[in-house]
């Protein structure tokens, strides 16, 4: 199989060091190489590999890569999927059992799932794991009892925090280090145009971090990528239950985008079923589109600030209590932003894996003014003004238990202060 690997992938697979860490760019095949090493080891001897990924979607993708490797080398493995419930947490375990008794176990990462196993460990995109310090403390003892067990850590950077950043910056000589940025990969034969990627990404900070492997300081990002990426899933669909659906609309006209988001509550999790982006759309067209969606949701929260005031008032007159006009003030935006982050933190929100949506959510900063006031804002660009952030926050507000227009004066701490500061 070495003929299908690029030199940097072959170096990773061939390196049998007990402790190994990889800082690799996106789009260069790190999951392919990482899963292949484990598969080849599991085929050659009876052993166990435990893979921890940032979320269930990433865990499934890694399991599929391992399955394809086994298929390519003509090894038939038994696939087993199971769910378990522990301390209020439901997790899916995917397992591939090989004829020689080896096991490949794939789990979404959290401190609970990290405990209870003995085997080699592979941490996939470790910089994006929530509670990475707790995960590390839980799993490292797994391999200390036996000298033949190994640990593999691979990721792109995610700011100057977390256990992956600490390991890469401070790991001792016992660690074998593999660094592959996008230009390293191209020099080794990867058929990709870095400059085309850079132009398409159109975000220098993301380019520096995800392709040039610079640990960019993200302390000001209110919702970091480490919360956004685990929430990504296949969510979009044309049908949903109107009794459990909620709409949020952030209105723009000339400079900003109009975004409409429809969330469906399934259990205690909100799934983004419809996302509509309008650029320089006439208000009549926006009203017509909104009128087609409001009958299909239980409640709608609409930006009634500035240009949106008339559209929101017209919708309120037409649909009555189902529509709530929301005027953006510093206090209101703080409440909306804190609720949105809380749902990401509690893993009660699912969004589609769309780069522009991801960037919009990540673009909002918590800014403290010289006067001591706090505001939540993003730089305006040709891609909008964090319109997706506010549309999603409004949809969550529509799905909350709050009723009546959002016009209030705060007299105490926010009910949604968890993790916000």
C-alpha positions as CSV (number, residue, x, y, z in Angstrom):
1,X,0.0,0.0,0.0
2,X,3.0,2.3,0.2
3,X,2.8,3.2,-3.4
4,X,-0.4,5.2,-2.7
5,X,1.1,7.1,0.1
6,X,3.0,10.4,-0.2
7,X,6.4,10.6,1.4
8,X,5.2,12.4,4.5
9,X,2.5,9.8,5.0
10,X,4.9,7.0,4.6
11,X,7.2,8.6,7.2
12,X,4.3,8.7,9.6
13,X,3.2,5.1,9.0
14,X,6.8,3.7,9.2
15,X,7.5,5.6,12.5
16,X,7.1,3.0,15.3
17,X,7.8,5.4,18.2
18,X,5.8,4.8,21.3
19,X,4.8,8.5,21.6
20,X,4.1,10.3,18.3
21,X,2.5,13.7,17.6
22,X,1.6,15.2,14.2
23,X,0.9,18.8,13.4
24,X,-0.6,18.6,9.9
25,X,-2.4,21.0,7.6
26,X,-6.0,20.4,6.5
27,X,-6.5,18.5,3.2
28,X,-3.2,16.6,3.3
29,X,-4.5,13.1,4.4
30,X,-3.7,12.9,8.1
31,X,-6.7,10.8,9.0
32,X,-5.9,8.5,6.0
33,X,-2.3,8.0,7.2
34,X,-3.2,7.8,10.9
35,X,-5.9,5.2,10.4
36,X,-3.7,3.2,8.0
37,X,-0.9,2.8,10.6
38,X,-3.4,1.4,13.1
39,X,-5.0,-1.0,10.6
40,X,-1.7,-2.4,9.5
41,X,-0.6,-2.9,13.2
42,X,-3.9,-4.5,14.0
43,X,-3.6,-6.9,11.1
44,X,-0.1,-7.9,12.0
45,X,-0.8,-8.8,15.6
46,X,-3.7,-9.1,18.0
47,X,-4.1,-5.7,19.6
48,X,-6.7,-2.9,20.3
49,X,-6.7,0.6,19.0
50,X,-9.0,3.3,20.6
51,X,-9.7,6.3,18.4
52,X,-11.2,9.4,20.0
53,X,-12.6,12.1,17.6
54,X,-14.0,15.5,18.3
55,X,-17.6,14.4,17.6
56,X,-19.7,11.5,16.4
57,X,-19.6,12.6,12.8
58,X,-15.8,12.7,12.8
59,X,-15.7,9.4,14.6
60,X,-17.8,7.8,11.8
61,X,-15.7,9.2,9.1
62,X,-12.5,7.8,10.7
63,X,-14.1,4.4,11.1
64,X,-15.1,4.5,7.4
65,X,-11.4,5.2,6.4
66,X,-10.3,2.2,8.5
67,X,-12.9,0.0,6.9
68,X,-11.7,1.0,3.4
69,X,-8.1,0.2,4.4
70,X,-9.2,-3.3,5.5
71,X,-11.1,-3.8,2.4
72,X,-8.1,-2.7,0.3
73,X,-5.9,-5.4,1.9
74,X,-8.7,-7.9,1.7
75,X,-9.4,-8.4,5.4
76,X,-13.0,-8.9,6.4
77,X,-13.9,-7.2,9.7
78,X,-17.1,-7.5,11.7
79,X,-18.7,-4.0,12.1
80,X,-20.5,-3.4,15.4
81,X,-22.4,-0.3,16.5
82,X,-23.6,0.2,20.0
83,X,-24.9,3.0,22.2
84,X,-24.4,3.4,25.9
85,X,-25.7,5.8,28.5
86,X,-23.7,6.9,31.5
87,X,-24.1,9.8,33.9
88,X,-26.6,11.5,31.6
89,X,-24.4,11.1,28.5
90,X,-25.3,9.0,25.5
91,X,-22.5,7.9,23.2
92,X,-22.1,5.8,20.1
93,X,-19.3,3.3,19.8
94,X,-18.3,1.9,16.4
95,X,-16.1,-1.2,16.4
96,X,-14.3,-3.2,13.8
97,X,-13.3,-6.7,14.9
98,X,-10.7,-8.5,12.9
99,X,-10.3,-12.2,12.3
100,X,-7.2,-12.3,14.5
101,X,-9.0,-10.9,17.5
102,X,-7.8,-7.3,17.0
103,X,-10.3,-4.5,17.7
104,X,-10.6,-1.0,16.3
105,X,-12.8,1.1,18.5
106,X,-14.1,4.6,17.5
107,X,-15.6,7.0,20.0
108,X,-16.5,10.7,20.2
109,X,-14.2,12.1,22.8
110,X,-15.0,13.1,26.3
111,X,-13.5,12.2,29.7
112,X,-16.1,9.4,30.2
113,X,-15.4,7.6,27.0
114,X,-11.6,7.9,27.5
115,X,-11.8,5.7,30.6
116,X,-12.4,2.0,30.8
117,X,-10.3,0.8,27.8
118,X,-6.8,-0.6,27.5
119,X,-5.1,-0.4,24.2
120,X,-3.2,1.9,21.8
121,X,-4.7,5.4,21.6
122,X,-5.3,7.7,18.6
123,X,-6.4,11.2,19.2
124,X,-7.9,12.6,16.0
125,X,-7.9,16.4,15.7
126,X,-7.1,16.6,19.4
127,X,-6.9,20.5,19.3
128,X,-10.7,20.5,18.8
129,X,-11.6,18.1,21.6
130,X,-13.6,19.7,24.4
131,X,-12.2,19.1,27.9
132,X,-8.8,18.1,26.3
133,X,-7.0,18.3,29.7
134,X,-9.5,15.9,31.3
135,X,-9.4,13.6,28.3
136,X,-5.6,13.5,28.5
137,X,-5.6,12.8,32.2
138,X,-8.1,10.0,31.7
139,X,-6.5,8.2,28.8
140,X,-2.7,8.5,29.4
141,X,-2.8,5.8,32.2
142,X,-4.3,3.4,29.6
143,X,-0.9,2.9,27.9
144,X,1.4,3.2,30.9
145,X,0.6,-0.3,32.2
146,X,2.1,-2.0,29.1
147,X,5.3,-0.9,27.2
148,X,4.0,-2.3,23.9
149,X,1.1,0.2,23.8
150,X,1.4,3.4,21.8
151,X,-0.2,6.8,21.7
152,X,-0.8,8.9,18.5
153,X,-1.9,12.5,18.5
154,X,-2.8,14.4,15.3
155,X,-4.4,17.7,14.7
156,X,-4.3,21.1,13.0
157,X,-3.9,24.0,15.4
158,X,-6.8,25.6,17.3
159,X,-5.4,28.6,19.1
160,X,-2.9,28.9,21.9
161,X,-4.9,26.9,24.4
162,X,-5.7,23.2,25.1
163,X,-3.6,20.1,25.6
164,X,-2.6,19.7,22.0
165,X,-1.0,23.1,22.0
166,X,0.8,22.3,25.2
167,X,2.0,18.9,23.9
168,X,3.3,20.3,20.6
169,X,5.1,23.2,22.3
170,X,6.5,21.3,25.3
171,X,6.7,17.6,24.5
172,X,10.0,16.1,25.5
173,X,12.5,14.1,23.4
174,X,10.6,10.9,24.0
175,X,8.0,12.2,21.5
176,X,8.5,11.8,17.7
177,X,7.2,14.9,16.0
178,X,5.8,15.2,12.4
179,X,5.0,18.6,11.0
180,X,3.4,19.0,7.5
181,X,2.1,22.3,6.3
182,X,0.4,22.7,3.0
183,X,3.6,23.7,1.2
184,X,5.4,20.7,2.7
185,X,2.7,18.4,1.3
186,X,2.9,20.0,-2.2
187,X,6.7,19.6,-2.2
188,X,6.1,15.9,-1.4
189,X,3.8,15.5,-4.4
190,X,0.3,16.4,-3.2
191,X,-1.6,17.5,-6.3
192,X,-3.2,20.7,-5.0
193,X,-2.9,24.4,-5.7
194,X,-2.2,26.2,-2.4
195,X,-2.8,29.6,-3.8
196,X,-6.2,28.6,-5.1
197,X,-7.1,27.3,-1.7
198,X,-5.9,30.5,-0.1
199,X,-8.0,32.7,-2.5
200,X,-11.1,30.4,-2.0
201,X,-10.7,30.5,1.8
202,X,-10.4,34.4,1.8
203,X,-9.5,34.4,5.5
204,X,-5.9,35.1,6.3
205,X,-6.2,34.1,9.9
206,X,-7.8,30.8,9.0
207,X,-5.1,30.3,6.3
208,X,-2.3,30.9,8.8
209,X,-3.8,28.5,11.3
210,X,-5.3,25.7,9.3
211,X,-2.8,25.5,6.4
212,X,0.4,27.1,7.6
213,X,0.1,25.6,11.1
214,X,0.4,28.8,13.1
215,X,-1.2,28.7,16.6
216,X,-3.2,31.9,16.2
217,X,-4.4,33.4,19.5
218,X,-8.2,33.1,19.4
219,X,-9.0,34.3,22.9
220,X,-11.3,37.0,21.5
221,X,-13.4,34.6,19.4
222,X,-16.7,34.3,21.3
223,X,-17.6,30.9,19.8
224,X,-14.3,29.1,19.0
225,X,-13.9,26.4,16.4
226,X,-13.5,23.8,19.2
227,X,-17.3,24.3,19.9
228,X,-18.4,24.8,16.3
229,X,-16.8,21.7,14.6
230,X,-18.3,19.1,17.0
231,X,-21.8,20.5,16.3
232,X,-21.5,20.0,12.5
233,X,-23.7,17.2,11.0
234,X,-26.0,16.4,8.1
235,X,-28.9,18.6,9.2
236,X,-30.5,20.3,6.2
237,X,-33.8,19.0,4.9
238,X,-37.0,20.3,3.3
239,X,-39.5,18.8,5.7
240,X,-39.8,19.2,9.5
241,X,-42.4,19.1,12.2
242,X,-44.0,22.6,12.3
243,X,-45.0,22.1,16.0
244,X,-41.3,21.8,16.9
245,X,-39.8,24.3,14.4
246,X,-38.6,27.9,15.1
247,X,-37.4,30.6,12.7
248,X,-34.9,33.4,13.1
249,X,-34.4,36.2,10.6
250,X,-31.6,38.7,10.5
251,X,-32.4,41.4,8.0
252,X,-30.0,43.2,5.6
253,X,-30.5,45.1,2.3
254,X,-27.5,46.8,0.7
255,X,-24.3,46.1,2.7
256,X,-25.4,43.1,4.9
257,X,-27.0,39.8,4.1
258,X,-30.4,38.6,5.0
259,X,-30.3,35.2,6.7
260,X,-33.3,33.0,7.6
261,X,-32.7,30.0,9.7
262,X,-35.3,27.3,10.6
263,X,-34.5,25.1,13.6
264,X,-36.3,21.9,14.5
265,X,-36.2,20.7,18.1
266,X,-35.7,16.9,18.3
267,X,-35.7,15.9,22.0
268,X,-33.6,18.6,23.6
269,X,-31.4,19.3,20.5
270,X,-32.0,21.9,17.9
271,X,-31.2,20.9,14.3
272,X,-30.7,23.6,11.5
273,X,-33.1,22.3,8.8
274,X,-33.2,25.3,6.5
275,X,-30.7,28.1,5.9
276,X,-31.5,30.8,3.4
277,X,-29.1,33.5,2.4
278,X,-30.3,36.6,0.5
279,X,-28.0,39.3,-0.9
280,X,-29.5,42.7,-1.8
281,X,-33.0,41.2,-2.1
282,X,-35.9,43.6,-2.4
283,X,-38.0,43.8,0.8
284,X,-41.1,42.6,-1.1
285,X,-39.2,39.4,-2.0
286,X,-38.1,39.0,1.6
287,X,-41.6,39.4,2.9
288,X,-43.0,36.9,0.4
289,X,-40.3,34.3,1.4
290,X,-40.9,34.9,5.1
291,X,-44.7,34.6,4.6
292,X,-44.2,31.2,3.0
293,X,-42.2,29.9,6.0
294,X,-44.0,31.3,9.1
295,X,-47.0,29.0,8.7
296,X,-44.5,26.1,8.9
297,X,-43.0,27.0,12.3
298,X,-44.3,27.4,15.8
299,X,-42.7,30.8,16.5
300,X,-40.5,33.3,14.6
301,X,-38.1,35.9,16.0
302,X,-37.3,38.7,13.5
303,X,-34.7,41.4,13.6
304,X,-36.6,44.7,14.0
305,X,-33.6,47.0,14.1
306,X,-33.3,49.7,11.5
307,X,-34.2,48.4,8.1
308,X,-35.9,45.4,9.6
309,X,-38.4,47.3,11.7
310,X,-41.1,47.6,9.0
311,X,-40.8,44.0,7.8
312,X,-41.0,42.7,11.3
313,X,-44.0,44.8,12.2
314,X,-45.8,43.8,9.0
315,X,-45.2,40.1,9.8
316,X,-46.4,40.7,13.4
317,X,-49.7,42.2,12.1
318,X,-50.1,39.4,9.6
319,X,-49.3,36.4,11.8
320,X,-50.0,37.7,15.3
321,X,-48.4,36.0,18.3
322,X,-46.3,33.6,16.2
323,X,-44.0,36.5,15.2
324,X,-41.8,38.4,17.7
325,X,-40.0,41.6,16.6
326,X,-36.6,41.9,18.3
327,X,-34.8,45.2,18.5
328,X,-31.1,44.8,18.9
329,X,-29.6,46.6,21.9
330,X,-26.4,45.9,23.7
331,X,-28.4,44.0,26.3
332,X,-30.5,42.0,23.8
333,X,-27.5,41.0,21.7
334,X,-25.6,39.9,24.9
335,X,-28.6,37.7,25.8
336,X,-28.8,36.2,22.4
337,X,-25.1,35.6,22.0
338,X,-24.8,34.0,25.5
339,X,-27.7,31.6,24.7
340,X,-26.2,30.6,21.4
341,X,-22.8,29.8,23.0
342,X,-24.6,27.9,25.8
343,X,-26.3,25.6,23.3
344,X,-22.9,24.9,21.6
345,X,-21.3,24.2,25.0
346,X,-24.1,21.8,26.0
347,X,-24.0,20.0,22.6
348,X,-27.7,20.9,22.0
349,X,-27.3,22.4,18.6
350,X,-26.5,20.9,15.2
351,X,-25.5,22.8,12.1
352,X,-24.5,21.8,8.6
353,X,-20.7,21.7,7.8
354,X,-20.7,24.9,5.7
355,X,-17.4,27.0,5.7
356,X,-19.2,30.4,5.4
357,X,-21.6,29.5,8.3
358,X,-18.6,28.3,10.4
359,X,-16.7,31.5,9.7
360,X,-19.7,33.7,10.5
361,X,-20.2,32.0,13.9
362,X,-16.5,32.3,14.6
363,X,-16.3,35.9,13.6
364,X,-18.2,37.5,16.5
365,X,-16.0,38.9,19.3
366,X,-16.8,39.8,22.8
367,X,-15.4,43.4,23.1
368,X,-15.1,45.4,26.3
369,X,-15.2,49.1,25.5
370,X,-13.0,51.7,27.4
371,X,-16.2,52.7,29.3
372,X,-16.5,49.1,30.5
373,X,-19.5,48.2,28.3
374,X,-19.6,44.8,26.6
375,X,-20.7,44.4,23.0
376,X,-20.8,41.4,20.7
377,X,-19.8,42.3,17.1
378,X,-17.9,41.3,14.0
379,X,-16.0,43.1,11.3
380,X,-18.2,43.9,8.3
381,X,-16.9,42.2,5.0
382,X,-18.3,41.2,1.6
383,X,-19.5,38.0,3.3
384,X,-21.8,40.0,5.6
385,X,-21.7,41.1,9.2
386,X,-22.1,37.9,11.2
387,X,-25.6,37.7,9.8
388,X,-25.7,33.9,10.2
389,X,-24.7,34.2,13.9
390,X,-27.7,36.5,14.7
391,X,-30.2,34.5,12.6
392,X,-29.2,31.3,14.4
393,X,-29.4,33.1,17.8
394,X,-32.8,34.5,16.9
395,X,-34.1,31.1,16.0
396,X,-32.9,29.7,19.3
397,X,-34.6,32.6,21.1
398,X,-37.9,31.8,19.2
399,X,-37.5,28.2,20.5
400,X,-37.0,29.3,24.1
401,X,-39.6,29.7,26.8
402,X,-39.4,33.5,26.6
403,X,-42.5,35.3,25.4
404,X,-43.2,38.9,24.4
405,X,-40.9,41.4,22.6
406,X,-37.3,41.5,23.7
407,X,-37.2,45.0,25.1
408,X,-36.0,45.0,28.6
409,X,-33.5,46.5,31.0
410,X,-31.3,44.1,32.9
411,X,-31.3,44.4,36.6
412,X,-29.2,41.4,37.5
413,X,-26.9,38.8,36.0
414,X,-28.0,37.0,32.8
415,X,-29.8,33.8,33.1
416,X,-27.6,32.5,30.4
417,X,-24.2,33.6,31.8
418,X,-22.8,30.1,31.8
419,X,-19.5,30.1,30.0
420,X,-20.1,33.5,28.5
421,X,-17.3,35.4,30.1
